[in-house]
Amino acid sequence: MARMVADCREMPSDSGCTLTIAGEEGEVLDAAVAHAVAVHGHADDGSLREMVRAELKPE
């Protein structure tokens, strides 16, 4: 399975976060959603997961 990347610099954010997460798609999605909830105050719901998944890029 291809490794994917979630890069906070490419997500809509007011904080200027620079975190990058890489790994298999499911791992990256779960970690990026957990980060968005814990650090950026988002609710863990379907719309957040869809937004994060849409922004994932191949490593």
N, C-alpha and C positions, 0 to 999 in steps of 0.2 A: 504494500500500500504506500502511496506517495506521502511524503511529509508535507505538512501545511504550516503556514505562518499566520499568526494574528499580530498585527502591529498597531499599537495604540495611536501612533502618530498618524495613521490613516483613518482612524475612527473619529466621528464627531465628538469633540470634547473641549471643555473650557479650561481644563487643568494643565494641558500641555504634557501629558503623560508620555513617556518614551519607552514603555515596556514592550518587548517583543516576546512572543511565545511560539515555540516550534515543536512539532511532533506529529503523530497521526491525527487525522481530522477529529475524531471523537475526543481524544485527549485535549487537543487545542481548544475545541469548542467548550468543553467543560471548564478548563482552566481560565479561558478568557471570560466566560460568563461569571465564574466565581470572582474574578478580579473586578469585573464591571460592577458587581453587586457590592463587594467589600470596599473597594476604593472609590468608585464613582457614584455609588448610591442608587444604582438602577435596581429595578425589581426583576427577579428571575422569572420571566414569563416567555411565552412563545414568541412574542414580537422581538424581544431582546435576542433570543437564540437565532431567529431568522436574520436579524440585522448582522450579528456576529458571523454567522455562517456565510452570508453574502460577501463579507469583506475578507474571508480567508483566501490566501494566495498560495500557490505551490512554492515550496522552499527553493 
